[in-house]
Amino acid sequence: MAVAFLSSCSKTKTAPKKVTEENYVAQHYSKQEVKIPMRDGTLLHTTIYSPKDTSKKYPILLQRTPYSCRPYGADTFRKRIGPNSTLMKEGNIVVYQDVRGRWMSEGVYDNMRAYIPNKTGKQTDETSDTYDTIDWLVNNVANNNGNVGTWGISYPGHYTTVSTIDAHPALKAASPQACIGDFFFDDFHHNGAFMLSYFRAISLFGTYKDQPTDSAWYAFPDMKTKDQYQFFLDKGPLKNLNSYFKYDHLDTKVAHTEQVDDFFWKEIIEHPNYDSVWQRKGLIQHLDKVPSTVATMVVGGWFDAEDLYGPLETYKGIERHQPNNYNTMVFGPWDHGGWASSSATNAVGNYYFGDSISLKFQKNIESKFFNHFLKGDGSKNSGLPEAYVYDTGKRDWKSFDTWPPKEVVSQSFYLAPEQSLTRKAPAVDKVNFVSDIKHPVPYSEDIKTVFTPRKYMTDDQRFAARRPDVLVFETPVLEQDLQLAGDIVAKLNVATTGTAADWVVKVIDVHPADMENDNKNMQTHQKLSNYHMMVRSEVMRGRFRNSFSKPEPFVPNKKTKVSITLQDVFHTVKKGHKLQIQVQSTWFPLIDLNPQTYVDNIYKADEKDFKTQTHTVFTDSTIEFKVLQ
């Protein structure tokens, strides 16, 4: 019986496996690994997945990434390829490439490599590397139809934007998603304040290598604690973090303390202002070079803690410079990259928005965009709206012909006495609070160490509202819906007893007391009853209030204007809710501590420079909203 059983098994072992998501790619695609030469001779590692059905031609979908196009090896396959499962199953030639200096590609990496206009000879940047890659693909990959699309999320989203500048004629469609736009306002900085919570990610981008490798050559710092707040508080001044970025060779740490070898950390600490180093790395300054032959669909999440500035400014930049281009935007109730999720449940932190939102986007919006421009007639009549945006208060989608909508009007609310937020200008008064440098305001009630923060973007802000160093201004219960659609500008009039200060403004939707929980995954101690949902927030490092490149101190106790542009929202504060504004000066350890004493370079400040100060907000300060009538 045993022999017969084995014989039976041997006869059937070559029968085709049942096709599942786990083996779909291996069953339907052939894989090829090539080294594509750039104009300066550098070879970039590229992985090509081509449909096994060769009876027709397919467009090419290209993603360039610093995060590796693994798995390496011609006989190992990704479980999923392309922007989504729909496009994978419909059939496309899907290509991944390790960008210059990363993983298996040759060359030396530069974080947000600067664009070089009017390149000559063998000069290269990321635009030329993309151009050379597309040129090689359309001329060497079998069964391609001559049309190329690019896509990517986060850093690959940045490379997608790059692909549109001085674009190859074969590039017909690009979807930059959560794309970095400018490193002084995205990811690692917000209006000049250093995003301390991203500390662990520094080595990922700044550890040097000059040879191809299929293994990680960087090492994440071991913080030896799960309490992120206490870790950074104990470390003190930023210069005390230098020891985490000293390397003898690659990721081998050594004992010396006088040298900083991580090139990205060195860039950050040596360039505290918006100087030529950061200005050259910005990409949104070059969106006038996107040709009309490239259709763009910019995608972002209203609660993206990492890259919200980039996609909004990318969409607006193309609109401003190239108003006749096909350029659309999709913003939904997502955190960083949440629209690519295969989960049926859509929630950000404790806040639930609905089911199948991401899946419907992938099938009905993203796939339709690429199919129209890569397989269809490519006309501007794609059937998709100009702006497809999700109202995170009403929890539904709306379409507009422009963004912000033409129908918006500006409405200003005053930060009035007695914690009031009112449309009527009050008598000018002032509200003081003490900013204790030893007890900064947390950005979240959670204490765990995270790689990069996300959840806080919808977090309940009651914990902050109950601190004496957070000013709270609130409307009465609304008698009708207030629909916010566009950017928010805080026009503060402030003073400080010191010579330096940060200013943080948060926009809060205060829920009614009888609100019931609707998210089964909400933290067990949380309730939606009186939930203070953060809708938008931003920081302004006060030294940059007049210029990001020329910082200046405050004059102690002098009334001073500080304007903060908060990124766009589409949120209805519903009837029965309250609109609240919180103002504070620390936001720890999301951002680094301001010494509250002016120094030329905060990254080199000493312990003695950090002082507790008293800050003042005057009641002629306003918050200006774009309101949809």
Secondary structure as a PSIPRED ss2 file (coil, helix, strand):
# PSIPRED VFORMAT (PSIPRED V4.0)

   1 M C   1.000  0.000  0.000
   2 A H   0.000  1.000  0.000
   3 V H   0.000  1.000  0.000
   4 A H   0.000  1.000  0.000
   5 F H   0.000  1.000  0.000
   6 L H   0.000  1.000  0.000
   7 S H   0.000  1.000  0.000
   8 S H   0.000  1.000  0.000
   9 C H   0.000  1.000  0.000
  10 S H   0.000  1.000  0.000
  11 K H   0.000  1.000  0.000
  12 T H   0.000  1.000  0.000
  13 K C   1.000  0.000  0.000
  14 T C   1.000  0.000  0.000
  15 A C   1.000  0.000  0.000
  16 P C   1.000  0.000  0.000
  17 K C   1.000  0.000  0.000
  18 K C   1.000  0.000  0.000
  19 V C   1.000  0.000  0.000
  20 T C   1.000  0.000  0.000
  21 E C   1.000  0.000  0.000
  22 E C   1.000  0.000  0.000
  23 N C   1.000  0.000  0.000
  24 Y H   0.000  1.000  0.000
  25 V H   0.000  1.000  0.000
  26 A H   0.000  1.000  0.000
  27 Q H   0.000  1.000  0.000
  28 H H   0.000  1.000  0.000
  29 Y E   0.000  0.000  1.000
  30 S E   0.000  0.000  1.000
  31 K E   0.000  0.000  1.000
  32 Q E   0.000  0.000  1.000
  33 E E   0.000  0.000  1.000
  34 V E   0.000  0.000  1.000
  35 K E   0.000  0.000  1.000
  36 I E   0.000  0.000  1.000
  37 P E   0.000  0.000  1.000
  38 M C   1.000  0.000  0.000
  39 R C   1.000  0.000  0.000
  40 D C   1.000  0.000  0.000
  41 G C   1.000  0.000  0.000
  42 T C   1.000  0.000  0.000
  43 L E   0.000  0.000  1.000
  44 L E   0.000  0.000  1.000
  45 H E   0.000  0.000  1.000
  46 T E   0.000  0.000  1.000
  47 T E   0.000  0.000  1.000
  48 I E   0.000  0.000  1.000
  49 Y E   0.000  0.000  1.000
  50 S E   0.000  0.000  1.000
  51 P E   0.000  0.000  1.000
  52 K C   1.000  0.000  0.000
  53 D C   1.000  0.000  0.000
  54 T C   1.000  0.000  0.000
  55 S C   1.000  0.000  0.000
  56 K C   1.000  0.000  0.000
  57 K C   1.000  0.000  0.000
  58 Y E   0.000  0.000  1.000
  59 P E   0.000  0.000  1.000
  60 I E   0.000  0.000  1.000
  61 L E   0.000  0.000  1.000
  62 L E   0.000  0.000  1.000
  63 Q E   0.000  0.000  1.000
  64 R E   0.000  0.000  1.000
  65 T E   0.000  0.000  1.000
  66 P C   1.000  0.000  0.000
  67 Y C   1.000  0.000  0.000
  68 S C   1.000  0.000  0.000
  69 C C   1.000  0.000  0.000
  70 R C   1.000  0.000  0.000
  71 P C   1.000  0.000  0.000
  72 Y C   1.000  0.000  0.000
  73 G C   1.000  0.000  0.000
  74 A C   1.000  0.000  0.000
  75 D C   1.000  0.000  0.000
  76 T C   1.000  0.000  0.000
  77 F C   1.000  0.000  0.000
  78 R C   1.000  0.000  0.000
  79 K C   1.000  0.000  0.000
  80 R C   1.000  0.000  0.000
  81 I C   1.000  0.000  0.000
  82 G C   1.000  0.000  0.000
  83 P C   1.000  0.000  0.000
  84 N C   1.000  0.000  0.000
  85 S H   0.000  1.000  0.000
  86 T H   0.000  1.000  0.000
  87 L H   0.000  1.000  0.000
  88 M H   0.000  1.000  0.000
  89 K H   0.000  1.000  0.000
  90 E H   0.000  1.000  0.000
  91 G C   1.000  0.000  0.000
  92 N C   1.000  0.000  0.000
  93 I E   0.000  0.000  1.000
  94 V E   0.000  0.000  1.000
  95 V E   0.000  0.000  1.000
  96 Y E   0.000  0.000  1.000
  97 Q E   0.000  0.000  1.000
  98 D E   0.000  0.000  1.000
  99 V C   1.000  0.000  0.000
 100 R C   1.000  0.000  0.000
 101 G C   1.000  0.000  0.000
 102 R C   1.000  0.000  0.000
 103 W C   1.000  0.000  0.000
 104 M C   1.000  0.000  0.000
 105 S C   1.000  0.000  0.000
 106 E C   1.000  0.000  0.000
 107 G C   1.000  0.000  0.000
 108 V C   1.000  0.000  0.000
 109 Y C   1.000  0.000  0.000
 110 D C   1.000  0.000  0.000
 111 N C   1.000  0.000  0.000
 112 M C   1.000  0.000  0.000
 113 R C   1.000  0.000  0.000
 114 A C   1.000  0.000  0.000
 115 Y C   1.000  0.000  0.000
 116 I C   1.000  0.000  0.000
 117 P C   1.000  0.000  0.000
 118 N C   1.000  0.000  0.000
 119 K C   1.000  0.000  0.000
 120 T C   1.000  0.000  0.000
 121 G C   1.000  0.000  0.000
 122 K C   1.000  0.000  0.000
 123 Q C   1.000  0.000  0.000
 124 T C   1.000  0.000  0.000
 125 D C   1.000  0.000  0.000
 126 E H   0.000  1.000  0.000
 127 T H   0.000  1.000  0.000
 128 S H   0.000  1.000  0.000
 129 D H   0.000  1.000  0.000
 130 T H   0.000  1.000  0.000
 131 Y H   0.000  1.000  0.000
 132 D H   0.000  1.000  0.000
 133 T H   0.000  1.000  0.000
 134 I H   0.000  1.000  0.000
 135 D H   0.000  1.000  0.000
 136 W H   0.000  1.000  0.000
 137 L H   0.000  1.000  0.000
 138 V H   0.000  1.000  0.000
 139 N H   0.000  1.000  0.000
 140 N H   0.000  1.000  0.000
 141 V C   1.000  0.000  0.000
 142 A C   1.000  0.000  0.000
 143 N C   1.000  0.000  0.000
 144 N E   0.000  0.000  1.000
 145 N E   0.000  0.000  1.000
 146 G E   0.000  0.000  1.000
 147 N E   0.000  0.000  1.000
 148 V E   0.000  0.000  1.000
 149 G E   0.000  0.000  1.000
 150 T E   0.000  0.000  1.000
 151 W E   0.000  0.000  1.000
 152 G E   0.000  0.000  1.000
 153 I E   0.000  0.000  1.000
 154 S C   1.000  0.000  0.000
 155 Y H   0.000  1.000  0.000
 156 P H   0.000  1.000  0.000
 157 G H   0.000  1.000  0.000
 158 H H   0.000  1.000  0.000
 159 Y H   0.000  1.000  0.000
 160 T H   0.000  1.000  0.000
 161 T H   0.000  1.000  0.000
 162 V H   0.000  1.000  0.000
 163 S H   0.000  1.000  0.000
 164 T H   0.000  1.000  0.000
 165 I C   1.000  0.000  0.000
 166 D C   1.000  0.000  0.000
 167 A C   1.000  0.000  0.000
 168 H C   1.000  0.000  0.000
 169 P C   1.000  0.000  0.000
 170 A C   1.000  0.000  0.000
 171 L E   0.000  0.000  1.000
 172 K E   0.000  0.000  1.000
 173 A E   0.000  0.000  1.000
 174 A E   0.000  0.000  1.000
 175 S E   0.000  0.000  1.000
 176 P E   0.000  0.000  1.000
 177 Q E   0.000  0.000  1.000
 178 A C   1.000  0.000  0.000
 179 C C   1.000  0.000  0.000
 180 I C   1.000  0.000  0.000
 181 G C   1.000  0.000  0.000
 182 D C   1.000  0.000  0.000
 183 F C   1.000  0.000  0.000
 184 F C   1.000  0.000  0.000
 185 F C   1.000  0.000  0.000
 186 D C   1.000  0.000  0.000
 187 D C   1.000  0.000  0.000
 188 F C   1.000  0.000  0.000
 189 H E   0.000  0.000  1.000
 190 H E   0.000  0.000  1.000
 191 N C   1.000  0.000  0.000
 192 G C   1.000  0.000  0.000
 193 A E   0.000  0.000  1.000
 194 F E   0.000  0.000  1.000
 195 M C   1.000  0.000  0.000
 196 L H   0.000  1.000  0.000
 197 S H   0.000  1.000  0.000
 198 Y H   0.000  1.000  0.000
 199 F H   0.000  1.000  0.000
 200 R H   0.000  1.000  0.000
 201 A H   0.000  1.000  0.000
 202 I H   0.000  1.000  0.000
 203 S H   0.000  1.000  0.000
 204 L H   0.000  1.000  0.000
 205 F H   0.000  1.000  0.000
 206 G H   0.000  1.000  0.000
 207 T C   1.000  0.000  0.000
 208 Y C   1.000  0.000  0.000
 209 K C   1.000  0.000  0.000
 210 D C   1.000  0.000  0.000
 211 Q C   1.000  0.000  0.000
 212 P C   1.000  0.000  0.000
 213 T C   1.000  0.000  0.000
 214 D C   1.000  0.000  0.000
 215 S C   1.000  0.000  0.000
 216 A C   1.000  0.000  0.000
 217 W C   1.000  0.000  0.000
 218 Y C   1.000  0.000  0.000
 219 A C   1.000  0.000  0.000
 220 F C   1.000  0.000  0.000
 221 P C   1.000  0.000  0.000
 222 D C   1.000  0.000  0.000
 223 M C   1.000  0.000  0.000
 224 K C   1.000  0.000  0.000
 225 T C   1.000  0.000  0.000
 226 K C   1.000  0.000  0.000
 227 D C   1.000  0.000  0.000
 228 Q H   0.000  1.000  0.000
 229 Y H   0.000  1.000  0.000
 230 Q H   0.000  1.000  0.000
 231 F H   0.000  1.000  0.000
 232 F H   0.000  1.000  0.000
 233 L H   0.000  1.000  0.000
 234 D H   0.000  1.000  0.000
 235 K H   0.000  1.000  0.000
 236 G C   1.000  0.000  0.000
 237 P C   1.000  0.000  0.000
 238 L H   0.000  1.000  0.000
 239 K H   0.000  1.000  0.000
 240 N H   0.000  1.000  0.000
 241 L H   0.000  1.000  0.000
 242 N H   0.000  1.000  0.000
 243 S H   0.000  1.000  0.000
 244 Y H   0.000  1.000  0.000
 245 F H   0.000  1.000  0.000
 246 K C   1.000  0.000  0.000
 247 Y E   0.000  0.000  1.000
 248 D E   0.000  0.000  1.000
 249 H E   0.000  0.000  1.000
 250 L C   1.000  0.000  0.000
 251 D C   1.000  0.000  0.000
 252 T E   0.000  0.000  1.000
 253 K E   0.000  0.000  1.000
 254 V C   1.000  0.000  0.000
 255 A C   1.000  0.000  0.000
 256 H C   1.000  0.000  0.000
 257 T C   1.000  0.000  0.000
 258 E C   1.000  0.000  0.000
 259 Q C   1.000  0.000  0.000
 260 V C   1.000  0.000  0.000
 261 D C   1.000  0.000  0.000
 262 D C   1.000  0.000  0.000
 263 F H   0.000  1.000  0.000
 264 F H   0.000  1.000  0.000
 265 W H   0.000  1.000  0.000
 266 K H   0.000  1.000  0.000
 267 E H   0.000  1.000  0.000
 268 I H   0.000  1.000  0.000
 269 I H   0.000  1.000  0.000
 270 E H   0.000  1.000  0.000
 271 H C   1.000  0.000  0.000
 272 P C   1.000  0.000  0.000
 273 N C   1.000  0.000  0.000
 274 Y C   1.000  0.000  0.000
 275 D C   1.000  0.000  0.000
 276 S H   0.000  1.000  0.000
 277 V H   0.000  1.000  0.000
 278 W H   0.000  1.000  0.000
 279 Q H   0.000  1.000  0.000
 280 R H   0.000  1.000  0.000
 281 K H   0.000  1.000  0.000
 282 G C   1.000  0.000  0.000
 283 L C   1.000  0.000  0.000
 284 I H   0.000  1.000  0.000
 285 Q H   0.000  1.000  0.000
 286 H H   0.000  1.000  0.000
 287 L H   0.000  1.000  0.000
 288 D H   0.000  1.000  0.000
 289 K H   0.000  1.000  0.000
 290 V C   1.000  0.000  0.000
 291 P C   1.000  0.000  0.000
 292 S C   1.000  0.000  0.000
 293 T C   1.000  0.000  0.000
 294 V C   1.000  0.000  0.000
 295 A E   0.000  0.000  1.000
 296 T E   0.000  0.000  1.000
 297 M E   0.000  0.000  1.000
 298 V E   0.000  0.000  1.000
 299 V E   0.000  0.000  1.000
 300 G E   0.000  0.000  1.000
 301 G E   0.000  0.000  1.000
 302 W C   1.000  0.000  0.000
 303 F C   1.000  0.000  0.000
 304 D C   1.000  0.000  0.000
 305 A C   1.000  0.000  0.000
 306 E C   1.000  0.000  0.000
 307 D C   1.000  0.000  0.000
 308 L C   1.000  0.000  0.000
 309 Y H   0.000  1.000  0.000
 310 G H   0.000  1.000  0.000
 311 P H   0.000  1.000  0.000
 312 L H   0.000  1.000  0.000
 313 E H   0.000  1.000  0.000
 314 T H   0.000  1.000  0.000
 315 Y H   0.000  1.000  0.000
 316 K H   0.000  1.000  0.000
 317 G H   0.000  1.000  0.000
 318 I H   0.000  1.000  0.000
 319 E H   0.000  1.000  0.000
 320 R H   0.000  1.000  0.000
 321 H H   0.000  1.000  0.000
 322 Q C   1.000  0.000  0.000
 323 P C   1.000  0.000  0.000
 324 N C   1.000  0.000  0.000
 325 N C   1.000  0.000  0.000
 326 Y C   1.000  0.000  0.000
 327 N E   0.000  0.000  1.000
 328 T E   0.000  0.000  1.000
 329 M E   0.000  0.000  1.000
 330 V E   0.000  0.000  1.000
 331 F E   0.000  0.000  1.000
 332 G E   0.000  0.000  1.000
 333 P C   1.000  0.000  0.000
 334 W C   1.000  0.000  0.000
 335 D C   1.000  0.000  0.000
 336 H C   1.000  0.000  0.000
 337 G C   1.000  0.000  0.000
 338 G H   0.000  1.000  0.000
 339 W H   0.000  1.000  0.000
 340 A H   0.000  1.000  0.000
 341 S C   1.000  0.000  0.000
 342 S C   1.000  0.000  0.000
 343 S C   1.000  0.000  0.000
 344 A C   1.000  0.000  0.000
 345 T E   0.000  0.000  1.000
 346 N E   0.000  0.000  1.000
 347 A E   0.000  0.000  1.000
 348 V E   0.000  0.000  1.000
 349 G C   1.000  0.000  0.000
 350 N C   1.000  0.000  0.000
 351 Y E   0.000  0.000  1.000
 352 Y E   0.000  0.000  1.000
 353 F E   0.000  0.000  1.000
 354 G E   0.000  0.000  1.000
 355 D E   0.000  0.000  1.000
 356 S C   1.000  0.000  0.000
 357 I H   0.000  1.000  0.000
 358 S H   0.000  1.000  0.000
 359 L H   0.000  1.000  0.000
 360 K H   0.000  1.000  0.000
 361 F H   0.000  1.000  0.000
 362 Q H   0.000  1.000  0.000
 363 K H   0.000  1.000  0.000
 364 N H   0.000  1.000  0.000
 365 I H   0.000  1.000  0.000
 366 E H   0.000  1.000  0.000
 367 S H   0.000  1.000  0.000
 368 K H   0.000  1.000  0.000
 369 F H   0.000  1.000  0.000
 370 F H   0.000  1.000  0.000
 371 N H   0.000  1.000  0.000
 372 H H   0.000  1.000  0.000
 373 F H   0.000  1.000  0.000
 374 L H   0.000  1.000  0.000
 375 K C   1.000  0.000  0.000
 376 G C   1.000  0.000  0.000
 377 D C   1.000  0.000  0.000
 378 G C   1.000  0.000  0.000
 379 S C   1.000  0.000  0.000
 380 K C   1.000  0.000  0.000
 381 N C   1.000  0.000  0.000
 382 S C   1.000  0.000  0.000
 383 G C   1.000  0.000  0.000
 384 L C   1.000  0.000  0.000
 385 P C   1.000  0.000  0.000
 386 E C   1.000  0.000  0.000
 387 A E   0.000  0.000  1.000
 388 Y E   0.000  0.000  1.000
 389 V E   0.000  0.000  1.000
 390 Y E   0.000  0.000  1.000
 391 D E   0.000  0.000  1.000
 392 T C   1.000  0.000  0.000
 393 G C   1.000  0.000  0.000
 394 K C   1.000  0.000  0.000
 395 R C   1.000  0.000  0.000
 396 D E   0.000  0.000  1.000
 397 W E   0.000  0.000  1.000
 398 K E   0.000  0.000  1.000
 399 S E   0.000  0.000  1.000
 400 F E   0.000  0.000  1.000
 401 D C   1.000  0.000  0.000
 402 T C   1.000  0.000  0.000
 403 W C   1.000  0.000  0.000
 404 P C   1.000  0.000  0.000
 405 P C   1.000  0.000  0.000
 406 K C   1.000  0.000  0.000
 407 E C   1.000  0.000  0.000
 408 V E   0.000  0.000  1.000
 409 V E   0.000  0.000  1.000
 410 S E   0.000  0.000  1.000
 411 Q E   0.000  0.000  1.000
 412 S E   0.000  0.000  1.000
 413 F E   0.000  0.000  1.000
 414 Y E   0.000  0.000  1.000
 415 L E   0.000  0.000  1.000
 416 A E   0.000  0.000  1.000
 417 P C   1.000  0.000  0.000
 418 E C   1.000  0.000  0.000
 419 Q C   1.000  0.000  0.000
 420 S E   0.000  0.000  1.000
 421 L E   0.000  0.000  1.000
 422 T E   0.000  0.000  1.000
 423 R C   1.000  0.000  0.000
 424 K C   1.000  0.000  0.000
 425 A C   1.000  0.000  0.000
 426 P C   1.000  0.000  0.000
 427 A C   1.000  0.000  0.000
 428 V C   1.000  0.000  0.000
 429 D C   1.000  0.000  0.000
 430 K E   0.000  0.000  1.000
 431 V E   0.000  0.000  1.000
 432 N E   0.000  0.000  1.000
 433 F E   0.000  0.000  1.000
 434 V E   0.000  0.000  1.000
 435 S E   0.000  0.000  1.000
 436 D C   1.000  0.000  0.000
 437 I C   1.000  0.000  0.000
 438 K C   1.000  0.000  0.000
 439 H C   1.000  0.000  0.000
 440 P C   1.000  0.000  0.000
 441 V C   1.000  0.000  0.000
 442 P E   0.000  0.000  1.000
 443 Y C   1.000  0.000  0.000
 444 S C   1.000  0.000  0.000
 445 E C   1.000  0.000  0.000
 446 D C   1.000  0.000  0.000
 447 I C   1.000  0.000  0.000
 448 K C   1.000  0.000  0.000
 449 T C   1.000  0.000  0.000
 450 V C   1.000  0.000  0.000
 451 F C   1.000  0.000  0.000
 452 T C   1.000  0.000  0.000
 453 P C   1.000  0.000  0.000
 454 R C   1.000  0.000  0.000
 455 K H   0.000  1.000  0.000
 456 Y H   0.000  1.000  0.000
 457 M H   0.000  1.000  0.000
 458 T H   0.000  1.000  0.000
 459 D C   1.000  0.000  0.000
 460 D E   0.000  0.000  1.000
 461 Q C   1.000  0.000  0.000
 462 R H   0.000  1.000  0.000
 463 F H   0.000  1.000  0.000
 464 A H   0.000  1.000  0.000
 465 A H   0.000  1.000  0.000
 466 R C   1.000  0.000  0.000
 467 R C   1.000  0.000  0.000
 468 P C   1.000  0.000  0.000
 469 D C   1.000  0.000  0.000
 470 V C   1.000  0.000  0.000
 471 L E   0.000  0.000  1.000
 472 V E   0.000  0.000  1.000
 473 F E   0.000  0.000  1.000
 474 E E   0.000  0.000  1.000
 475 T C   1.000  0.000  0.000
 476 P C   1.000  0.000  0.000
 477 V C   1.000  0.000  0.000
 478 L C   1.000  0.000  0.000
 479 E C   1.000  0.000  0.000
 480 Q C   1.000  0.000  0.000
 481 D C   1.000  0.000  0.000
 482 L E   0.000  0.000  1.000
 483 Q E   0.000  0.000  1.000
 484 L E   0.000  0.000  1.000
 485 A E   0.000  0.000  1.000
 486 G E   0.000  0.000  1.000
 487 D E   0.000  0.000  1.000
 488 I E   0.000  0.000  1.000
 489 V E   0.000  0.000  1.000
 490 A E   0.000  0.000  1.000
 491 K E   0.000  0.000  1.000
 492 L E   0.000  0.000  1.000
 493 N E   0.000  0.000  1.000
 494 V E   0.000  0.000  1.000
 495 A E   0.000  0.000  1.000
 496 T E   0.000  0.000  1.000
 497 T C   1.000  0.000  0.000
 498 G C   1.000  0.000  0.000
 499 T C   1.000  0.000  0.000
 500 A C   1.000  0.000  0.000
 501 A C   1.000  0.000  0.000
 502 D E   0.000  0.000  1.000
 503 W E   0.000  0.000  1.000
 504 V E   0.000  0.000  1.000
 505 V E   0.000  0.000  1.000
 506 K E   0.000  0.000  1.000
 507 V E   0.000  0.000  1.000
 508 I E   0.000  0.000  1.000
 509 D E   0.000  0.000  1.000
 510 V E   0.000  0.000  1.000
 511 H C   1.000  0.000  0.000
 512 P C   1.000  0.000  0.000
 513 A C   1.000  0.000  0.000
 514 D C   1.000  0.000  0.000
 515 M C   1.000  0.000  0.000
 516 E C   1.000  0.000  0.000
 517 N C   1.000  0.000  0.000
 518 D C   1.000  0.000  0.000
 519 N C   1.000  0.000  0.000
 520 K C   1.000  0.000  0.000
 521 N C   1.000  0.000  0.000
 522 M C   1.000  0.000  0.000
 523 Q C   1.000  0.000  0.000
 524 T C   1.000  0.000  0.000
 525 H C   1.000  0.000  0.000
 526 Q C   1.000  0.000  0.000
 527 K C   1.000  0.000  0.000
 528 L C   1.000  0.000  0.000
 529 S C   1.000  0.000  0.000
 530 N C   1.000  0.000  0.000
 531 Y C   1.000  0.000  0.000
 532 H E   0.000  0.000  1.000
 533 M E   0.000  0.000  1.000
 534 M E   0.000  0.000  1.000
 535 V E   0.000  0.000  1.000
 536 R E   0.000  0.000  1.000
 537 S E   0.000  0.000  1.000
 538 E E   0.000  0.000  1.000
 539 V E   0.000  0.000  1.000
 540 M E   0.000  0.000  1.000
 541 R E   0.000  0.000  1.000
 542 G H   0.000  1.000  0.000
 543 R H   0.000  1.000  0.000
 544 F H   0.000  1.000  0.000
 545 R C   1.000  0.000  0.000
 546 N C   1.000  0.000  0.000
 547 S C   1.000  0.000  0.000
 548 F C   1.000  0.000  0.000
 549 S C   1.000  0.000  0.000
 550 K C   1.000  0.000  0.000
 551 P C   1.000  0.000  0.000
 552 E C   1.000  0.000  0.000
 553 P C   1.000  0.000  0.000
 554 F C   1.000  0.000  0.000
 555 V C   1.000  0.000  0.000
 556 P C   1.000  0.000  0.000
 557 N C   1.000  0.000  0.000
 558 K C   1.000  0.000  0.000
 559 K C   1.000  0.000  0.000
 560 T E   0.000  0.000  1.000
 561 K E   0.000  0.000  1.000
 562 V E   0.000  0.000  1.000
 563 S E   0.000  0.000  1.000
 564 I E   0.000  0.000  1.000
 565 T E   0.000  0.000  1.000
 566 L E   0.000  0.000  1.000
 567 Q E   0.000  0.000  1.000
 568 D E   0.000  0.000  1.000
 569 V E   0.000  0.000  1.000
 570 F E   0.000  0.000  1.000
 571 H E   0.000  0.000  1.000
 572 T E   0.000  0.000  1.000
 573 V E   0.000  0.000  1.000
 574 K C   1.000  0.000  0.000
 575 K C   1.000  0.000  0.000
 576 G C   1.000  0.000  0.000
 577 H C   1.000  0.000  0.000
 578 K E   0.000  0.000  1.000
 579 L E   0.000  0.000  1.000
 580 Q E   0.000  0.000  1.000
 581 I E   0.000  0.000  1.000
 582 Q E   0.000  0.000  1.000
 583 V E   0.000  0.000  1.000
 584 Q E   0.000  0.000  1.000
 585 S C   1.000  0.000  0.000
 586 T C   1.000  0.000  0.000
 587 W C   1.000  0.000  0.000
 588 F E   0.000  0.000  1.000
 589 P C   1.000  0.000  0.000
 590 L C   1.000  0.000  0.000
 591 I C   1.000  0.000  0.000
 592 D C   1.000  0.000  0.000
 593 L C   1.000  0.000  0.000
 594 N C   1.000  0.000  0.000
 595 P C   1.000  0.000  0.000
 596 Q C   1.000  0.000  0.000
 597 T C   1.000  0.000  0.000
 598 Y C   1.000  0.000  0.000
 599 V C   1.000  0.000  0.000
 600 D C   1.000  0.000  0.000
 601 N C   1.000  0.000  0.000
 602 I H   0.000  1.000  0.000
 603 Y H   0.000  1.000  0.000
 604 K H   0.000  1.000  0.000
 605 A C   1.000  0.000  0.000
 606 D C   1.000  0.000  0.000
 607 E H   0.000  1.000  0.000
 608 K H   0.000  1.000  0.000
 609 D H   0.000  1.000  0.000
 610 F C   1.000  0.000  0.000
 611 K C   1.000  0.000  0.000
 612 T C   1.000  0.000  0.000
 613 Q E   0.000  0.000  1.000
 614 T E   0.000  0.000  1.000
 615 H E   0.000  0.000  1.000
 616 T E   0.000  0.000  1.000
 617 V E   0.000  0.000  1.000
 618 F E   0.000  0.000  1.000
 619 T C   1.000  0.000  0.000
 620 D C   1.000  0.000  0.000
 621 S C   1.000  0.000  0.000
 622 T E   0.000  0.000  1.000
 623 I E   0.000  0.000  1.000
 624 E E   0.000  0.000  1.000
 625 F E   0.000  0.000  1.000
 626 K E   0.000  0.000  1.000
 627 V E   0.000  0.000  1.000
 628 L E   0.000  0.000  1.000
 629 Q C   1.000  0.000  0.000
